[in-house]
Amino acid sequence: MGDYLPKFQPATAVTFTASAVVTGGQAVELTGARTVGPAGAASTKYAGVAGHSAAIGEKVTVHLPGCVQRLISAGAINAGDRVQCGANGTVAAGTTAPIGTALTTAGAGGVAVEVLDRPV
């Protein structure tokens, strides 16, 4: 068998093309071949977190899973909760399509929460 190296490592930054308007810090999901948009609620296509804002068709840096991300909560989250994508690129407590574990607490929606996300 020949030698092999993966194309990308966990917790690295990779460039994608925005298929919708993306805001820096949003959870993004795969929408096509090397394209991403804001993740929807309970998305099973989570790709990581947008490193900056981008318009449709622009390049956007995505921080891949495998590190601690700072995401905006969709509602109350307790430290230790399993989390999944919330609506419009947020994160919510839930286990339907988990992406990681909350390391901090958010008492309500709109609050930054630290999430240890894991490659899925």
LOLOBA-214562 format. One record per residue: residue number from 1; z, x, y of N, C-alpha, C in turn. Coordinates in nm, 4 decimals. Example, Ala and Ser with C-alpha at 12.3 -4.5 7.8 and 13.67 -1.06 7.14 Angstrom:
! residues 2
<num=1&n_w=0.7800&n_u=1.3190&n_v=-0.5690&ca_w=0.7800&ca_u=1.2300&ca_v=-0.4500&c_w=0.7800&c_u=1.3200&c_v=-0.3300>
<num=2&n_w=0.7080&n_u=1.2850&n_v=-0.2250&ca_w=0.7140&ca_u=1.3670&ca_v=-0.1060&c_w=0.7870&c_u=1.2900&c_v=0.0030>
END
This chain:
! residues 120
<num=1&n_w=0.0000&n_u=0.0852&n_v=-0.1185&ca_w=0.0000&ca_u=0.0000&ca_v=0.0000&c_w=0.0000&c_u=0.0891&c_v=0.1239>
<num=2&n_w=-0.0756&n_u=0.0517&n_v=0.2253&ca_w=-0.0830&ca_u=0.1285&ca_v=0.3487&c_w=0.0391&c_u=0.1096&c_v=0.4363>
<num=3&n_w=0.0478&n_u=0.1892&n_v=0.5410&ca_w=0.1571&ca_u=0.1771&ca_v=0.6367&c_w=0.1399&c_u=0.0516&c_v=0.7213>
<num=4&n_w=0.2524&n_u=0.0016&n_v=0.7727&ca_w=0.2491&ca_u=-0.1191&ca_v=0.8540&c_w=0.3529&c_u=-0.1099&c_v=0.9637>
<num=5&n_w=0.3178&n_u=-0.1530&n_v=1.0833&ca_w=0.4112&ca_u=-0.1697&ca_v=1.1943&c_w=0.3849&c_u=-0.3062&c_v=1.2564>
<num=6&n_w=0.4908&n_u=-0.3803&n_v=1.2934&ca_w=0.4688&ca_u=-0.5103&ca_v=1.3566&c_w=0.4063&c_u=-0.4925&c_v=1.4949>
<num=7&n_w=0.3343&n_u=-0.5924&n_v=1.5391&ca_w=0.2696&ca_u=-0.5864&ca_v=1.6699&c_w=0.3724&c_u=-0.5924&c_v=1.7825>
<num=8&n_w=0.4742&n_u=-0.6790&n_v=1.7687&ca_w=0.5799&ca_u=-0.6929&ca_v=1.8695&c_w=0.7151&c_u=-0.6918&c_v=1.8008>
<num=9&n_w=0.8147&n_u=-0.6352&n_v=1.8660&ca_w=0.9513&ca_u=-0.6318&ca_v=1.8156&c_w=1.0312&c_u=-0.7461&c_v=1.8788>
<num=10&n_w=1.1390&n_u=-0.7938&n_v=1.8123&ca_w=1.2258&ca_u=-0.8936&ca_v=1.8761&c_w=1.2821&c_u=-0.8394&c_v=2.0068>
<num=11&n_w=1.3068&n_u=-0.9277&n_v=2.1006&ca_w=1.3691&ca_u=-0.8949&ca_v=2.2289&c_w=1.2817&c_u=-0.8070&c_v=2.3167>
<num=12&n_w=1.1510&n_u=-0.8086&n_v=2.2971&ca_w=1.0611&ca_u=-0.7367&ca_v=2.3860&c_w=0.9917&c_u=-0.8368&c_v=2.4767>
<num=13&n_w=0.9240&n_u=-0.7857&n_v=2.5782&ca_w=0.8491&ca_u=-0.8709&ca_v=2.6702&c_w=0.7016&c_u=-0.8643&c_v=2.6332>
<num=14&n_w=0.6388&n_u=-0.9814&n_v=2.6240&ca_w=0.4988&ca_u=-0.9920&ca_v=2.5857&c_w=0.4280&c_u=-1.0807&c_v=2.6883>
<num=15&n_w=0.3039&n_u=-1.0478&n_v=2.7192&ca_w=0.2263&ca_u=-1.1266&ca_v=2.8148&c_w=0.1506&c_u=-1.2389&c_v=2.7447>
<num=16&n_w=0.1632&n_u=-1.3587&n_v=2.7996&ca_w=0.0906&ca_u=-1.4769&ca_v=2.7545&c_w=0.0153&c_u=-1.5338&c_v=2.8744>
<num=17&n_w=-0.0631&n_u=-1.6382&n_v=2.8530&ca_w=-0.1275&ca_u=-1.7116&ca_v=2.9617&c_w=-0.0587&c_u=-1.8470&c_v=2.9725>
<num=18&n_w=-0.0289&n_u=-1.8887&n_v=3.0965&ca_w=0.0370&ca_u=-2.0176&ca_v=3.1192&c_w=-0.0639&c_u=-2.1312&c_v=3.1032>
<num=19&n_w=-0.0319&n_u=-2.2280&n_v=3.0177&ca_w=-0.1173&ca_u=-2.3459&ca_v=3.0003&c_w=-0.0707&c_u=-2.4608&c_v=3.0892>
<num=20&n_w=0.0433&n_u=-2.4424&n_v=3.1533&ca_w=0.1013&ca_u=-2.5380&ca_v=3.2481&c_w=0.1804&c_u=-2.4541&c_v=3.3477>
<num=21&n_w=0.2217&n_u=-2.5139&n_v=3.4563&ca_w=0.3040&ca_u=-2.4413&ca_v=3.5534&c_w=0.4352&c_u=-2.4023&c_v=3.4865>
<num=22&n_w=0.4709&n_u=-2.2747&n_v=3.4966&ca_w=0.5925&ca_u=-2.2211&ca_v=3.4348&c_w=0.6795&c_u=-2.1631&c_v=3.5450>
<num=23&n_w=0.8093&n_u=-2.1866&n_v=3.5361&ca_w=0.9059&ca_u=-2.1317&ca_v=3.6310&c_w=0.9849&c_u=-2.0219&c_v=3.5617>
<num=24&n_w=1.0052&n_u=-1.9120&n_v=3.6307&ca_w=1.0844&ca_u=-1.8030&ca_v=3.5751&c_w=1.2191&c_u=-1.8533&c_v=3.5277>
<num=25&n_w=1.2591&n_u=-1.8135&n_v=3.4064&ca_w=1.3861&ca_u=-1.8565&ca_v=3.3492&c_w=1.3756&c_u=-1.9788&c_v=3.2608>
<num=26&n_w=1.2584&n_u=-2.0417&n_v=3.2533&ca_w=1.2408&ca_u=-2.1573&ca_v=3.1646&c_w=1.2179&c_u=-2.1129&c_v=3.0216>
<num=27&n_w=1.2703&n_u=-2.1902&n_v=2.9273&ca_w=1.2334&ca_u=-2.1731&ca_v=2.7876&c_w=1.0885&c_u=-2.2178&c_v=2.7758>
<num=28&n_w=1.0080&n_u=-2.1390&n_v=2.7065&ca_w=0.8675&ca_u=-2.1750&ca_v=2.6899&c_w=0.8338&c_u=-2.1881&c_v=2.5421>
<num=29&n_w=0.7305&n_u=-2.2667&n_v=2.5153&ca_w=0.6840&ca_u=-2.2890&ca_v=2.3791&c_w=0.5367&c_u=-2.2524&c_v=2.3694>
<num=30&n_w=0.4946&n_u=-2.2182&n_v=2.2491&ca_w=0.3535&ca_u=-2.1904&ca_v=2.2257&c_w=0.2745&c_u=-2.3188&c_v=2.2386>
<num=31&n_w=0.1633&n_u=-2.3122&n_v=2.3136&ca_w=0.0784&ca_u=-2.4293&ca_v=2.3313&c_w=-0.0620&c_u=-2.4055&c_v=2.2772>
<num=32&n_w=-0.0892&n_u=-2.2835&n_v=2.2352&ca_w=-0.2194&ca_u=-2.2468&ca_v=2.1822&c_w=-0.2203&c_u=-2.0980&c_v=2.1535>
<num=33&n_w=-0.3383&n_u=-2.0423&n_v=2.1373&ca_w=-0.3521&ca_u=-1.8999&ca_v=2.1083&c_w=-0.3097&c_u=-1.8165&c_v=2.2291>
<num=34&n_w=-0.1926&n_u=-1.7528&n_v=2.2183&ca_w=-0.1340&ca_u=-1.6686&ca_v=2.3228&c_w=-0.1193&c_u=-1.7423&c_v=2.4560>
<num=35&n_w=-0.0928&n_u=-1.8748&n_v=2.4481&ca_w=-0.0639&ca_u=-1.9538&ca_v=2.5675&c_w=0.0716&c_u=-2.0209&c_v=2.5519>
<num=36&n_w=0.1403&n_u=-2.0403&n_v=2.6642&ca_w=0.2719&ca_u=-2.1036&ca_v=2.6653&c_w=0.2838&c_u=-2.2015&c_v=2.7811>
<num=37&n_w=0.3779&n_u=-2.2950&n_v=2.7649&ca_w=0.4152&ca_u=-2.3882&ca_v=2.8702&c_w=0.5633&c_u=-2.4179&c_v=2.8556>
<num=38&n_w=0.6231&n_u=-2.4900&n_v=2.9512&ca_w=0.7647&ca_u=-2.5227&ca_v=2.9407&c_w=0.7949&c_u=-2.5932&c_v=2.8081>
<num=39&n_w=0.9015&n_u=-2.5526&n_v=2.7424&ca_w=0.9386&ca_u=-2.6119&ca_v=2.6138&c_w=0.9861&c_u=-2.7556&c_v=2.6338>
<num=40&n_w=0.9509&n_u=-2.8397&n_v=2.5395&ca_w=0.9966&ca_u=-2.9782&ca_v=2.5389&c_w=1.1239&c_u=-2.9917&c_v=2.4576>
<num=41&n_w=1.1860&n_u=-3.1076&n_v=2.4658&ca_w=1.3107&ca_u=-3.1328&ca_v=2.3937&c_w=1.2912&c_u=-3.1126&c_v=2.2436>
<num=42&n_w=1.3820&n_u=-3.0354&n_v=2.1826&ca_w=1.3831&ca_u=-3.0070&ca_v=2.0385&c_w=1.2534&c_u=-2.9422&c_v=1.9905>
<num=43&n_w=1.1899&n_u=-2.8651&n_v=2.0776&ca_w=1.0642&ca_u=-2.7990&ca_v=2.0410&c_w=1.0826&c_u=-2.7080&c_v=1.9200>
<num=44&n_w=0.9867&n_u=-2.7115&n_v=1.8316&ca_w=0.9853&ca_u=-2.6205&ca_v=1.7167&c_w=0.8887&c_u=-2.5053&c_v=1.7413>
<num=45&n_w=0.8368&n_u=-2.4956&n_v=1.8656&ca_w=0.7407&ca_u=-2.3915&ca_v=1.9005&c_w=0.7962&c_u=-2.2935&c_v=2.0027>
<num=46&n_w=0.9294&n_u=-2.2829&n_v=2.0123&ca_w=0.9954&ca_u=-2.1941&ca_v=2.1084&c_w=0.9424&c_u=-2.0518&c_v=2.0957>
<num=47&n_w=0.9025&n_u=-1.9938&n_v=2.2096&ca_w=0.8483&ca_u=-1.8576&ca_v=2.2117&c_w=0.9397&c_u=-1.7590&c_v=2.2822>
<num=48&n_w=1.0265&n_u=-1.8073&n_v=2.3724&ca_w=1.1144&ca_u=-1.7197&ca_v=2.4486&c_w=1.1358&c_u=-1.7749&c_v=2.5880>
<num=49&n_w=1.1619&n_u=-1.6843&n_v=2.6834&ca_w=1.1942&ca_u=-1.7247&ca_v=2.8203&c_w=1.0967&c_u=-1.6587&c_v=2.9176>
<num=50&n_w=1.0423&n_u=-1.7390&n_v=3.0097&ca_w=0.9486&ca_u=-1.6879&ca_v=3.1090&c_w=1.0201&c_u=-1.5908&c_v=3.2029>
<num=51&n_w=0.9602&n_u=-1.4755&n_v=3.2234&ca_w=1.0180&ca_u=-1.3736&ca_v=3.3109&c_w=0.9910&c_u=-1.3967&c_v=3.4582>
<num=52&n_w=0.8955&n_u=-1.4820&n_v=3.4899&ca_w=0.8610&ca_u=-1.5119&ca_v=3.6291&c_w=0.7802&c_u=-1.6408&c_v=3.6316>
<num=53&n_w=0.7602&n_u=-1.6939&n_v=3.7485&ca_w=0.6816&ca_u=-1.8168&ca_v=3.7630&c_w=0.5326&c_u=-1.7844&c_v=3.7523>
<num=54&n_w=0.4560&n_u=-1.8811&n_v=3.7030&ca_w=0.3113&ca_u=-1.8641&ca_v=3.6909&c_w=0.2430&c_u=-1.9998&c_v=3.6993>
<num=55&n_w=0.1270&n_u=-2.0015&n_v=3.7617&ca_w=0.0450&ca_u=-2.1216&ca_v=3.7686&c_w=-0.0412&c_u=-2.1309&c_v=3.6427>
<num=56&n_w=-0.1035&n_u=-2.2441&n_v=3.6216&ca_w=-0.1922&ca_u=-2.2633&ca_v=3.5074&c_w=-0.3005&c_u=-2.1550&c_v=3.5090>
<num=57&n_w=-0.3175&n_u=-2.0899&n_v=3.3941&ca_w=-0.4194&ca_u=-1.9865&ca_v=3.3794&c_w=-0.3743&c_u=-1.8468&c_v=3.4166>
<num=58&n_w=-0.2575&n_u=-1.8347&n_v=3.4788&ca_w=-0.2065&ca_u=-1.7020&ca_v=3.5158&c_w=-0.1335&c_u=-1.6386&c_v=3.3983>
<num=59&n_w=-0.1233&n_u=-1.5067&n_v=3.4023&ca_w=-0.0474&ca_u=-1.4333&ca_v=3.3022&c_w=0.1007&c_u=-1.4517&c_v=3.3309>
<num=60&n_w=0.1812&n_u=-1.4622&n_v=3.2243&ca_w=0.3257&ca_u=-1.4756&ca_v=3.2378&c_w=0.3928&c_u=-1.3878&c_v=3.1318>
<num=61&n_w=0.4920&n_u=-1.3137&n_v=3.1743&ca_w=0.5703&ca_u=-1.2311&ca_v=3.0825&c_w=0.6740&c_u=-1.3191&c_v=3.0152>
<num=62&n_w=0.6808&n_u=-1.3109&n_v=2.8824&ca_w=0.7779&ca_u=-1.3888&ca_v=2.8060&c_w=0.8705&c_u=-1.2931&c_v=2.7329>
<num=63&n_w=1.0013&n_u=-1.3112&n_v=2.7534&ca_w=1.1021&ca_u=-1.2321&ca_v=2.6836&c_w=1.1263&c_u=-1.2996&c_v=2.5490>
<num=64&n_w=1.0859&n_u=-1.2307&n_v=2.4426&ca_w=1.0919&ca_u=-1.2874&ca_v=2.3081&c_w=1.2361&c_u=-1.3048&c_v=2.2601>
<num=65&n_w=1.2580&n_u=-1.3942&n_v=2.1634&ca_w=1.3913&ca_u=-1.4123&ca_v=2.1058&c_w=1.4456&c_u=-1.2831&c_v=2.0449>
<num=66&n_w=1.5775&n_u=-1.2778&n_v=2.0390&ca_w=1.6449&ca_u=-1.1629&ca_v=1.9802&c_w=1.7393&c_u=-1.0956&c_v=2.0768>
<num=67&n_w=1.7710&n_u=-1.1623&n_v=2.1877&ca_w=1.8622&ca_u=-1.1042&ca_v=2.2869&c_w=1.9427&c_u=-1.2174&c_v=2.3522>
<num=68&n_w=2.0187&n_u=-1.1853&n_v=2.4551&ca_w=2.0935&ca_u=-1.2869&ca_v=2.5294&c_w=2.0065&c_u=-1.3312&c_v=2.6469>
<num=69&n_w=1.9779&n_u=-1.4606&n_v=2.6512&ca_w=1.8964&ca_u=-1.5191&ca_v=2.7576&c_w=1.9865&c_u=-1.6031&c_v=2.8478>
<num=70&n_w=1.9489&n_u=-1.6154&n_v=2.9759&ca_w=2.0179&ca_u=-1.7057&ca_v=3.0686&c_w=1.9254&c_u=-1.8244&c_v=3.0926>
<num=71&n_w=1.9666&n_u=-1.9408&n_v=3.0430&ca_w=1.8852&ca_u=-2.0616&ca_v=3.0536&c_w=1.9620&c_u=-2.1695&c_v=3.1286>
<num=72&n_w=1.8907&n_u=-2.2663&n_v=3.1808&ca_w=1.9534&ca_u=-2.3781&ca_v=3.2519&c_w=1.9828&c_u=-2.4899&c_v=3.1519>
<num=73&n_w=2.1047&n_u=-2.5421&n_v=3.1580&ca_w=2.1476&ca_u=-2.6466&ca_v=3.0639&c_w=2.0878&c_u=-2.7817&c_v=3.1006>
<num=74&n_w=2.0609&n_u=-2.8612&n_v=2.9968&ca_w=2.0151&ca_u=-2.9990&ca_v=3.0163&c_w=2.1337&c_u=-3.0942&c_v=3.0236>
<num=75&n_w=2.2506&n_u=-3.0486&n_v=2.9819&ca_w=2.3731&ca_u=-3.1285&ca_v=2.9799&c_w=2.4887&c_u=-3.0369&c_v=2.9442>
<num=76&n_w=2.6020&n_u=-3.0957&n_v=2.9134&ca_w=2.7197&ca_u=-3.0165&ca_v=2.8788&c_w=2.6967&c_u=-2.9369&c_v=2.7497>
<num=77&n_w=2.7381&n_u=-2.8113&n_v=2.7522&ca_w=2.7289&ca_u=-2.7222&ca_v=2.6364&c_w=2.8586&c_u=-2.6425&c_v=2.6313>
<num=78&n_w=2.9164&n_u=-2.6303&n_v=2.5137&ca_w=3.0364&ca_u=-2.5488&ca_v=2.4958&c_w=3.0000&c_u=-2.4154&c_v=2.4335>
<num=79&n_w=3.0751&n_u=-2.3123&n_v=2.4697&ca_w=3.0557&ca_u=-2.1823&ca_v=2.4067&c_w=3.0714&c_u=-2.1997&c_v=2.2557>
<num=80&n_w=2.9803&n_u=-2.1424&n_v=2.1806&ca_w=2.9827&ca_u=-2.1549&ca_v=2.0360&c_w=2.8930&c_u=-2.2645&c_v=1.9819>
<num=81&n_w=2.8474&n_u=-2.3563&n_v=2.0695&ca_w=2.7562&ca_u=-2.4623&ca_v=2.0250&c_w=2.6221&c_u=-2.4036&c_v=1.9834>
<num=82&n_w=2.5628&n_u=-2.4606&n_v=1.8788&ca_w=2.4232&ca_u=-2.4315&ca_v=1.8474&c_w=2.3418&c_u=-2.5022&c_v=1.9550>
<num=83&n_w=2.2356&n_u=-2.4382&n_v=2.0007&ca_w=2.1540&ca_u=-2.4963&ca_v=2.1066&c_w=2.0080&c_u=-2.5023&c_v=2.0649>
<num=84&n_w=1.9376&n_u=-2.5934&n_v=2.1293&ca_w=1.7943&ca_u=-2.6111&ca_v=2.1077&c_w=1.7305&c_u=-2.6311&c_v=2.2443>
<num=85&n_w=1.5997&n_u=-2.6349&n_v=2.2472&ca_w=1.5302&ca_u=-2.6586&ca_v=2.3723&c_w=1.5627&c_u=-2.7991&c_v=2.4217>
<num=86&n_w=1.5840&n_u=-2.8102&n_v=2.5519&ca_w=1.5990&ca_u=-2.9396&ca_v=2.6171&c_w=1.4662&c_u=-2.9729&c_v=2.6848>
<num=87&n_w=1.4628&n_u=-3.0793&n_v=2.7595&ca_w=1.3403&ca_u=-3.1187&ca_v=2.8291&c_w=1.3041&c_u=-3.0175&c_v=2.9371>
<num=88&n_w=1.1755&n_u=-3.0001&n_v=2.9595&ca_w=1.1222&ca_u=-2.9201&ca_v=3.0697&c_w=1.1775&c_u=-2.7779&c_v=3.0764>
<num=89&n_w=1.1890&n_u=-2.7118&n_v=2.9620&ca_w=1.2274&ca_u=-2.5711&ca_v=2.9606&c_w=1.3755&c_u=-2.5435&c_v=2.9756>
<num=90&n_w=1.4582&n_u=-2.6450&n_v=2.9566&ca_w=1.6033&ca_u=-2.6254&ca_v=2.9615&c_w=1.6557&c_u=-2.6029&c_v=2.8198>
<num=91&n_w=1.7868&n_u=-2.5938&n_v=2.8068&ca_w=1.8505&ca_u=-2.5785&ca_v=2.6761&c_w=1.9591&c_u=-2.6846&c_v=2.6621>
<num=92&n_w=1.9750&n_u=-2.7388&n_v=2.5399&ca_w=2.0712&ca_u=-2.8459&ca_v=2.5143&c_w=2.1468&c_u=-2.8174&c_v=2.3857>
<num=93&n_w=2.2685&n_u=-2.8691&n_v=2.3768&ca_w=2.3419&ca_u=-2.8598&ca_v=2.2506&c_w=2.2664&c_u=-2.9410&c_v=2.1467>
<num=94&n_w=2.2518&n_u=-2.8862&n_v=2.0264&ca_w=2.1833&ca_u=-2.9612&ca_v=1.9216&c_w=2.1432&c_u=-2.8724&c_v=1.8059>
<num=95&n_w=2.1193&n_u=-2.9371&n_v=1.6938&ca_w=2.0846&ca_u=-2.8630&ca_v=1.5725&c_w=1.9542&c_u=-2.9102&c_v=1.5096>
<num=96&n_w=1.8795&n_u=-2.9965&n_v=1.5779&ca_w=1.7527&ca_u=-3.0447&ca_v=1.5240&c_w=1.6535&c_u=-2.9298&c_v=1.5076>
<num=97&n_w=1.6411&n_u=-2.8461&n_v=1.6106&ca_w=1.5518&ca_u=-2.7299&ca_v=1.6094&c_w=1.6225&c_u=-2.6157&c_v=1.6823>
<num=98&n_w=1.7307&n_u=-2.5622&n_v=1.6241&ca_w=1.8126&ca_u=-2.4639&ca_v=1.6958&c_w=1.7376&c_u=-2.3348&c_v=1.7270>
<num=99&n_w=1.7689&n_u=-2.2806&n_v=1.8457&ca_w=1.7111&ca_u=-2.1528&ca_v=1.8862&c_w=1.8172&c_u=-2.0450&c_v=1.9017>
<num=100&n_w=1.9451&n_u=-2.0828&n_v=1.8992&ca_w=2.0501&ca_u=-1.9833&ca_v=1.9153&c_w=2.1872&c_u=-2.0452&c_v=1.9330>
<num=101&n_w=2.2791&n_u=-1.9655&n_v=1.9897&ca_w=2.4181&ca_u=-2.0042&ca_v=2.0080&c_w=2.4595&c_u=-1.9795&c_v=2.1522>
<num=102&n_w=2.5268&n_u=-2.0775&n_v=2.2128&ca_w=2.5763&ca_u=-2.0616&ca_v=2.3499&c_w=2.6923&c_u=-1.9631&c_v=2.3513>
<num=103&n_w=2.6868&n_u=-1.8684&n_v=2.4437&ca_w=2.7951&ca_u=-1.7717&ca_v=2.4597&c_w=2.8882&c_u=-1.8097&c_v=2.5739>
<num=104&n_w=2.8400&n_u=-1.8975&n_v=2.6633&ca_w=2.9213&ca_u=-1.9454&ca_v=2.7751&c_w=2.9159&c_u=-2.0988&c_v=2.7758>
<num=105&n_w=2.9930&n_u=-2.1596&n_v=2.8641&ca_w=3.0035&ca_u=-2.3051&ca_v=2.8723&c_w=2.9342&c_u=-2.3565&c_v=2.9975>
<num=106&n_w=2.8688&n_u=-2.4702&n_v=2.9844&ca_w=2.8117&ca_u=-2.5423&ca_v=3.0980&c_w=2.8719&c_u=-2.6814&c_v=3.0955>
<num=107&n_w=2.9429&n_u=-2.7191&n_v=3.2006&ca_w=3.0094&ca_u=-2.8491&ca_v=3.2038&c_w=2.9155&c_u=-2.9654&c_v=3.2276>
<num=108&n_w=2.7943&n_u=-2.9366&n_v=3.2743&ca_w=2.6975&ca_u=-3.0418&ca_v=3.3042&c_w=2.5580&c_u=-2.9812&c_v=3.3049>
<num=109&n_w=2.4577&n_u=-3.0658&n_v=3.3248&ca_w=2.3210&ca_u=-3.0174&ca_v=3.3353&c_w=2.2992&c_u=-2.9382&c_v=3.4622>
<num=110&n_w=2.1992&n_u=-2.8495&n_v=3.4606&ca_w=2.1652&ca_u=-2.7715&ca_v=3.5793&c_w=2.2460&c_u=-2.6455&c_v=3.5971>
<num=111&n_w=2.3263&n_u=-2.6102&n_v=3.4957&ca_w=2.4132&ca_u=-2.4924&ca_v=3.5032&c_w=2.3561&c_u=-2.3821&c_v=3.4141>
<num=112&n_w=2.3586&n_u=-2.2588&n_v=3.4628&ca_w=2.3118&ca_u=-2.1460&ca_v=3.3818&c_w=2.4090&c_u=-2.1234&c_v=3.2656>
<num=113&n_w=2.3541&n_u=-2.1021&n_v=3.1472&ca_w=2.4336&ca_u=-2.0761&ca_v=3.0280&c_w=2.3715&c_u=-1.9566&c_v=2.9543>
<num=114&n_w=2.4565&n_u=-1.8683&n_v=2.9031&ca_w=2.4058&ca_u=-1.7552&ca_v=2.8278&c_w=2.3893&c_u=-1.7960&c_v=2.6820>
<num=115&n_w=2.2734&n_u=-1.7631&n_v=2.6258&ca_w=2.2399&ca_u=-1.8020&ca_v=2.4896&c_w=2.1957&c_u=-1.6787&c_v=2.4120>
<num=116&n_w=2.2592&n_u=-1.6566&n_v=2.2979&ca_w=2.2124&ca_u=-1.5547&ca_v=2.2049&c_w=2.1044&c_u=-1.6209&c_v=2.1235>
<num=117&n_w=1.9784&n_u=-1.5935&n_v=2.1604&ca_w=1.8711&ca_u=-1.6580&ca_v=2.0850&c_w=1.8267&c_u=-1.5658&c_v=1.9732>
<num=118&n_w=1.7801&n_u=-1.6275&n_v=1.8695&ca_w=1.7445&ca_u=-1.5523&ca_v=1.7485&c_w=1.5998&c_u=-1.5773&c_v=1.7150>
<num=119&n_w=1.5327&n_u=-1.4763&n_v=1.6627&ca_w=1.3949&ca_u=-1.4998&ca_v=1.6193&c_w=1.3916&c_u=-1.6131&c_v=1.5173>
<num=120&n_w=1.2973&n_u=-1.7036&n_v=1.5340&ca_w=1.2865&ca_u=-1.8190&ca_v=1.4444&c_w=1.1728&c_u=-1.8041&c_v=1.3470>
END
